[in-house]
Amino acid sequence: MSNEKFIALSLPNMAGNEWKYVKDCLDTGWISSVGEYVNRFEKMVADFAGAKYGVAAVNGTAALHISLLLSGVKANDYVILPNLTFVASANSIKYVGADPILIDADPLLWQMDLDLLEEFLENETDEKDGSLFYIKDGRRIAAIMPVHILGNMCDMDRFLSIVKKYPIAIVEDSTEALGTTYKGKSGGTFSPMGCFSFNGNKIISTGGGGVIITDDEKLAKKAKHITTTAKASPDEYYHDEVGYNYRLVNVLAAIGVAQMELLPSFIKRKKECVSYYKSNLNGVADIRFQKELPDVKTNGWLFTIQTDKQQKLLDHLNKNKILSRRFWMPMNKLPMYKDCVYVQGKDNSDYIYNTCLSIPSSTGITDEELEIVVQEIKNAIG
């Protein structure tokens, strides 16, 4: 399979000052977790999202892990989570010894179903001594983790109105949603701590990396402290609690700084791709698109279509060197999460998994490649 003819799903786009800034790290020797680029990257991400503080981590999963810890989630607790998400969300909950309670997906938005969430909290939980408990087994529900699936968002006003009735923390998984807004407010800022990811396929990439954003100075300081092995003295190896070696390294942060400089142009290109796909695939066979609420402006991260001819289309596109991929397998289908509490009516997650297909959405995709993708979709199922 030659690179020249292969249309990738979502490639990083190193089109700016990445080489220059990395060379600066190499020339000065500042390549580890101490360096000015880490500080600059944190500030750029926080400023872009409209938050006061940013704390960089080695990846988005680590950012979620730390955020759960600082939210007070403990072993044997529950954390409410969408059933339809990338596995890192669930894994971060297990890292703190807690278990997810899985909520099925909204059939149109593909986000956590707020009707199911509201019914569950009203009918299956009980509040006692300032904590919330799952009635069936008496275990505490410590937090909820909304996930902005594919950079989209649910009705955040309604979500907050539901959740704020109960004594549970919110940890926002905005790993896919840098540049997405609800009523002009950035994803990641609807909770005390929001988390972004900069994996290779995200809208900007540092190869690996994540950032926690917050408006709480104490949380920011604590997060930085425990992500740097809880080192409490600058002069000797004195550590005052169990910490984690989660600090992003300077050389990767340098790439992140260059990528942040390009982010507005990346968002623009993503939205152009979304517009092209929607205008050219609307009415083709049974293709449907993820619903976007009027108050939501997505970053267009990874364009995904829905069709009952998913497998036929997937086989055709991959055969023609157009990389396409199914949605993530729902959490309740994975061996380590199959026994989790699953709140559902029609198991929309399973249907979405079996009908949705992500198609090439790189910021560097050409107009000619977009035309090829559309034509091959029409050839397969049109």
JOCOR-V365291 format. One line per field, one symbol per residue. ss: DSSP state (h for helix, s for strand, l for the rest). phi: phi as a letter, one per 20 degrees, with the letter a starting at -180 (. if undefined). psi: psi as a letter, one per 40 degrees, with the letter a starting at -180 (. if undefined). A space follows every 50 residues. Layout:
ss = ???
phi = ???
psi = ???
This chain:
ss = llllllsllllllllllhhhhhhhhhhhlllllllhhhhhhhhhhhhhhl llsssssllhhhhhhhhhhhlllllllsssssllllhhhhhhhhhlllss ssslsllllllslhhhhhhhhhhhssssllsssslllllsssssslslhh hllllhhhhhhhhlllllssssslllllllssllssllllllssssslsl llllllsllsssssllhhhhhhhhhhhsllslllllllslllllsllllh hhhhhhhhhhhhhhhhhhhhhhhhhhhhhhhllllllssllllllsslll lllssslllhhhhhhhhhhllsllssllllhhhllllllllssllllhhh hhhhhsssllllllllhhhhhhhhhhhhhhhl
phi = .effdedffbefcedcegfffffffffenedeedrffffffgffffffen dfcccfcfafffffgfffgfenfcgmfdcfbffeaffgffffffgenecf dedfeffdemegffffgfffffdccbdblmcdcegfcmefdebccfcefl mebeffffgffffffcecedceedgddfoecclndfgndebgcdcdccfg dffccdnbqbbedaeefffffffffeedllfdcfdbedceafccedffef fffffffffffeggfffgfgfffgfffffedfneldfccffcfgeddeem gcfcdcbfdgfffgfffffemdfcbfgffggfeegecfefgcebddlggf ffgecdbecgbffefefffgffgfffffffcf
psi = hiddehhidgiiggebfddddddddddeegeaehidddddddddddddef idiihiididdddddddddeeehiheiihhiidgiidddddddddeeiii hhhiihdddeihhddddddddddeihhhfeihihddeeihhdiigihghf eiiagddddddddeeigiihhhgfdefheiihfehiieeeidhihiifid eidiiediiihhiiehdddddddddeefffheheeighheihaigehiid dddddddddddedddddddddddddddddeehehbfhiihihidehhief chhhihiefddddddddddffhhiiiiihideeideedeihhhidefddd dddeeihhihfieeiidddddddddddddde.
